[in-house]
Structure formats: C-alpha cells, structure tokens
Amino acid sequence: MKLKKVLTGSALSLALLVSASPAFAMTPSNSVHEKNSDSITIQATKVVTSSSNNFASVIYESGVKWTFSYSYYSDGLWYGVYTS
C-alpha cells in the first residue's frame, strides 16, 4: 500500500513539474533598442606617425573630424591612432 502511494505521489509530482516547466522558460524581453538610420555612423581609423609621443587630440582633414584614440611605439616611431 505504501509503495502504491509513493508511486502515485511521484507520478503526480512529475506531471505537475512537467506541466509547469513552460512557466519557468525565459520570457521575451521588450528591452531591445532599435537604432534610427539617423544614429548610424561609419567608424574609420587613421594612423599618424611621429618621432615623439605628442599627438593632437583632434585633427580636421577634408571636413572629417578625427579624434585621438591611443598611441603606440614600434621600430623607432610613435604611431597615433585616430577614429572619425
């Protein structure tokens, strides 16, 4: 008799767990942010060489604003990396 109660209880518990599993699934989130075509920009990179680690923070060339990102030293020259 005890075995029958244990098996019945286990079967009911398993059925309840399986039927409730969709409730535990991840629900879709509405936090997706779409970009407007106005906010899309093209990122370009420009590398400038120098004998010293002295680079301007901003360079304007042909109407494009280049902003200094970082510099590194290689083969006796300093390289400044700019992004537009």
MDTraj code that builds the backbone (N, CA, C; nanometers):
import mdtraj as md
import numpy as np

residues = "MET LYS LEU LYS LYS VAL LEU THR GLY SER ALA LEU SER LEU ALA LEU LEU VAL SER ALA SER PRO ALA PHE ALA MET THR PRO SER ASN SER VAL HIS GLU LYS ASN SER ASP SER ILE THR ILE GLN ALA THR LYS VAL VAL THR SER SER SER ASN ASN PHE ALA SER VAL ILE TYR GLU SER GLY VAL LYS TRP THR PHE SER TYR SER TYR TYR SER ASP GLY LEU TRP TYR GLY VAL TYR THR SER".split()
xyz = np.array([
    [0.0819, -0.1192, 0.0000],
    [0.0000, 0.0000, 0.0000],
    [0.0867, 0.1261, 0.0000],
    [0.1944, 0.1242, 0.0810],
    [0.2835, 0.2406, 0.0845],
    [0.3508, 0.2624, -0.0503],
    [0.3904, 0.1533, -0.1142],
    [0.4566, 0.1638, -0.2441],
    [0.3629, 0.2268, -0.3467],
    [0.2348, 0.1926, -0.3407],
    [0.1374, 0.2482, -0.4339],
    [0.1231, 0.3992, -0.4110],
    [0.1235, 0.4437, -0.2855],
    [0.1117, 0.5862, -0.2544],
    [0.2363, 0.6623, -0.2998],
    [0.3520, 0.5999, -0.2787],
    [0.4775, 0.6643, -0.3196],
    [0.4823, 0.6788, -0.4708],
    [0.4462, 0.5732, -0.5449],
    [0.4468, 0.5795, -0.6909],
    [0.3443, 0.6800, -0.7431],
    [0.2282, 0.6825, -0.6839],
    [0.1247, 0.7774, -0.7254],
    [0.1691, 0.9204, -0.6978],
    [0.2230, 0.9436, -0.5800],
    [0.2722, 1.0774, -0.5451],
    [0.3849, 1.1219, -0.6359],
    [0.4772, 1.0306, -0.6664],
    [0.5888, 1.0629, -0.7555],
    [0.5393, 1.0946, -0.8958],
    [0.4441, 1.0162, -0.9448],
    [0.3898, 1.0392, -1.0785],
    [0.3173, 1.1736, -1.0849],
    [0.2400, 1.2051, -0.9828],
    [0.1700, 1.3336, -0.9802],
    [0.2685, 1.4501, -0.9711],
    [0.3719, 1.4342, -0.8905],
    [0.4728, 1.5398, -0.8779],
    [0.5437, 1.5628, -1.0106],
    [0.5786, 1.4544, -1.0774],
    [0.6459, 1.4658, -1.2066],
    [0.5537, 1.5310, -1.3097],
    [0.4265, 1.4937, -1.3101],
    [0.3314, 1.5530, -1.4047],
    [0.3152, 1.7024, -1.3783],
    [0.3113, 1.7405, -1.2515],
    [0.2987, 1.8821, -1.2174],
    [0.4230, 1.9596, -1.2593],
    [0.5397, 1.9001, -1.2375],
    [0.6647, 1.9660, -1.2750],
    [0.6739, 1.9852, -1.4261],
    [0.6367, 1.8820, -1.5014],
    [0.6434, 1.8906, -1.6473],
    [0.5423, 1.9918, -1.7001],
    [0.4244, 1.9963, -1.6440],
    [0.3230, 2.0893, -1.6927],
    [0.3563, 2.2337, -1.6562],
    [0.4337, 2.2559, -1.5498],
    [0.4690, 2.3916, -1.5074],
    [0.5988, 2.4395, -1.5703],
    [0.6706, 2.3546, -1.6418],
    [0.8004, 2.3934, -1.6967],
    [0.7938, 2.5102, -1.7946],
    [0.6879, 2.5269, -1.8756],
    [0.6836, 2.6461, -1.9624],
    [0.6806, 2.7769, -1.8838],
    [0.6294, 2.7719, -1.7621],
    [0.6255, 2.8936, -1.6811],
    [0.7652, 2.9369, -1.6394],
    [0.8586, 2.8421, -1.6348],
    [0.9950, 2.8744, -1.5949],
    [1.0835, 2.9106, -1.7135],
    [1.0311, 2.8947, -1.8324],
    [1.1084, 2.9285, -1.9521],
    [1.1274, 3.0792, -1.9593],
    [1.2326, 3.1204, -2.0317],
    [1.2623, 3.2623, -2.0423],
    [1.1546, 3.3318, -2.1257],
    [1.1015, 3.4390, -2.0729],
    [1.0012, 3.5149, -2.1450],
    [1.0694, 3.6188, -2.2326],
    [1.0106, 3.6534, -2.3454],
    [1.0728, 3.7540, -2.4316],
    [1.0774, 3.8901, -2.3621],
    [1.1822, 3.9611, -2.3871],
    [1.2011, 4.0913, -2.3241],
    [1.1710, 4.2013, -2.4240],
    [1.1148, 4.3090, -2.3754],
    [1.0861, 4.4244, -2.4606],
    [1.1956, 4.5291, -2.4507],
    [1.3142, 4.4900, -2.4066],
    [1.4214, 4.5865, -2.3861],
    [1.5139, 4.5991, -2.5070],
    [1.4717, 4.5533, -2.6227],
    [1.5530, 4.5647, -2.7438],
    [1.5431, 4.7085, -2.7940],
    [1.6583, 4.7705, -2.8155],
    [1.6613, 4.9074, -2.8634],
    [1.6974, 4.9079, -3.0106],
    [1.6132, 4.9672, -3.0897],
    [1.6407, 4.9773, -3.2320],
    [1.7078, 5.1100, -3.2610],
    [1.7987, 5.1084, -3.3558],
    [1.8673, 5.2310, -3.3951],
    [1.7949, 5.2958, -3.5111],
    [1.7862, 5.4252, -3.5064],
    [1.7334, 5.5012, -3.6203],
    [1.8411, 5.5084, -3.7269],
    [1.8010, 5.5309, -3.8485],
    [1.9007, 5.5487, -3.9538],
    [1.9805, 5.6764, -3.9292],
    [1.9254, 5.7690, -3.8486],
    [1.9959, 5.8924, -3.8171],
    [2.1152, 5.8689, -3.7245],
    [2.1096, 5.7631, -3.6431],
    [2.2147, 5.7423, -3.5440],
    [2.3244, 5.6467, -3.5909],
    [2.3172, 5.5995, -3.7128],
    [2.4187, 5.5076, -3.7640],
    [2.5351, 5.5889, -3.8194],
    [2.6554, 5.5576, -3.7722],
    [2.7749, 5.6255, -3.8208],
    [2.8762, 5.5220, -3.8681],
    [2.9603, 5.5641, -3.9575],
    [3.0673, 5.4779, -4.0063],
    [3.1941, 5.5149, -3.9310],
    [3.2574, 5.4162, -3.8706],
    [3.3791, 5.4387, -3.7940],
    [3.4989, 5.4087, -3.8844],
    [3.5862, 5.5056, -3.8986],
    [3.7070, 5.4878, -3.9785],
    [3.8277, 5.5106, -3.8881],
    [3.9412, 5.4532, -3.9259],
    [4.0637, 5.4649, -3.8471],
    [4.1733, 5.5263, -3.9328],
    [4.2508, 5.6142, -3.8703],
    [4.3628, 5.6797, -3.9380],
    [4.4834, 5.6674, -3.8466],
    [4.5983, 5.6322, -3.9032],
    [4.7217, 5.6190, -3.8256],
    [4.8188, 5.7281, -3.8697],
    [4.8729, 5.8007, -3.7723],
    [4.9676, 5.9093, -3.7980],
    [5.0981, 5.8743, -3.7275],
    [5.2122, 5.8961, -3.7950],
    [5.3419, 5.8682, -3.7330],
    [5.4067, 5.9963, -3.6822],
    [5.4928, 5.9793, -3.5792],
    [5.5645, 6.0924, -3.5214],
    [5.6914, 6.0413, -3.4548],
    [5.7899, 6.1297, -3.4419],
    [5.9134, 6.0902, -3.3737],
    [5.8993, 6.1010, -3.2224],
    [5.7951, 6.1713, -3.1740],
    [5.7700, 6.1819, -3.0300],
    [5.6249, 6.1438, -3.0024],
    [5.5971, 6.1159, -2.8779],
    [5.4614, 6.0764, -2.8393],
    [5.3782, 6.2008, -2.8082],
    [5.3672, 6.2888, -2.9071],
    [5.2951, 6.4133, -2.8909],
    [5.1959, 6.4253, -3.0065],
    [5.0688, 6.3932, -2.9802],
    [4.9659, 6.3938, -3.0835],
    [4.8532, 6.4886, -3.0435],
    [4.7958, 6.5539, -3.1424],
    [4.6814, 6.6423, -3.1183],
    [4.5601, 6.5584, -3.0813],
    [4.4731, 6.6133, -2.9975],
    [4.3546, 6.5383, -2.9560],
    [4.2507, 6.5304, -3.0677],
    [4.2495, 6.6307, -3.1568],
    [4.1554, 6.6326, -3.2691],
    [4.2274, 6.6841, -3.3930],
    [4.2010, 6.6213, -3.5064],
    [4.2541, 6.6646, -3.6358],
    [4.1356, 6.6793, -3.7308],
    [4.1314, 6.7894, -3.8064],
    [4.0308, 6.8084, -3.9108],
    [4.1002, 6.7953, -4.0458],
    [4.0480, 6.7063, -4.1290],
    [4.1067, 6.6839, -4.2605],
    [3.9959, 6.6594, -4.3616],
    [3.9853, 6.7455, -4.4619],
    [3.8836, 6.7364, -4.5673],
    [3.7425, 6.7304, -4.5092],
    [3.7179, 6.8086, -4.4054],
    [3.5856, 6.8139, -4.3440],
    [3.5542, 6.6999, -4.2499],
    [3.6514, 6.6119, -4.2249],
    [3.6306, 6.4986, -4.1351],
    [3.7015, 6.5267, -4.0039],
    [3.6327, 6.5043, -3.8934],
    [3.6906, 6.5230, -3.7606],
    [3.7480, 6.3898, -3.7140],
    [3.8795, 6.3882, -3.6890],
    [3.9495, 6.2698, -3.6399],
    [3.9830, 6.2902, -3.4928],
    [3.9408, 6.1993, -3.4084],
    [3.9632, 6.2076, -3.2638],
    [4.0701, 6.1070, -3.2228],
    [4.1671, 6.1540, -3.1440],
    [4.2769, 6.0681, -3.0994],
    [4.2235, 5.9569, -3.0090],
    [4.2675, 5.8332, -3.0343],
    [4.2260, 5.7186, -2.9534],
    [4.3391, 5.6691, -2.8645],
    [4.4527, 5.6359, -2.9257],
    [4.5665, 5.5851, -2.8484],
    [4.6931, 5.5936, -2.9332],
    [4.8082, 5.5732, -2.8683],
    [4.9357, 5.5723, -2.9400],
    [5.0157, 5.4496, -2.8981],
    [5.1089, 5.4117, -2.9844],
    [5.1998, 5.3012, -2.9523],
    [5.3335, 5.3250, -3.0215],
    [5.4375, 5.2601, -2.9676],
    [5.5746, 5.2770, -3.0167],
    [5.6190, 5.1489, -3.0858],
    [5.6747, 5.1619, -3.2069],
    [5.7241, 5.0461, -3.2801],
    [5.8308, 5.0897, -3.3785],
    [5.9417, 5.0169, -3.3822],
    [6.0504, 5.0392, -3.4784],
    [6.1008, 5.1829, -3.4812],
    [6.1127, 5.2454, -3.3647],
    [6.1694, 5.3790, -3.3555],
    [6.0733, 5.4927, -3.3845],
    [5.9470, 5.4630, -3.4090],
    [5.8469, 5.5667, -3.4358],
    [5.7268, 5.5508, -3.3437],
    [5.6622, 5.6636, -3.3173],
    [5.5353, 5.6635, -3.2438],
    [5.4233, 5.6670, -3.3466],
    [5.3197, 5.5880, -3.3206],
    [5.2033, 5.5824, -3.4062],
    [5.0825, 5.6291, -3.3262],
    [5.0113, 5.7278, -3.3792],
    [4.8898, 5.7761, -3.3182],
    [4.7696, 5.7276, -3.3970],
    [4.6754, 5.6686, -3.3280],
    [4.5580, 5.6123, -3.3943],
    [4.4398, 5.7060, -3.3696],
    [4.3761, 5.7473, -3.4769],
    [4.2611, 5.8383, -3.4725],
    [4.1395, 5.7669, -3.5294],
    [4.0221, 5.8012, -3.4774],
    [3.8965, 5.7494, -3.5321],
    [3.8073, 5.8667, -3.5703],
    [3.7241, 5.8439, -3.6712],
    [3.6334, 5.9517, -3.7147],
    [3.4937, 5.9247, -3.6639],
])
top = md.Topology()
chain = top.add_chain()
for i, resn in enumerate(residues, 1):
    res = top.add_residue(resn, chain, resSeq=i)
    for name in ("N", "CA", "C"):
        top.add_atom(name, md.element.get_by_symbol(name[0]), res)
traj = md.Trajectory(xyz[None], top)
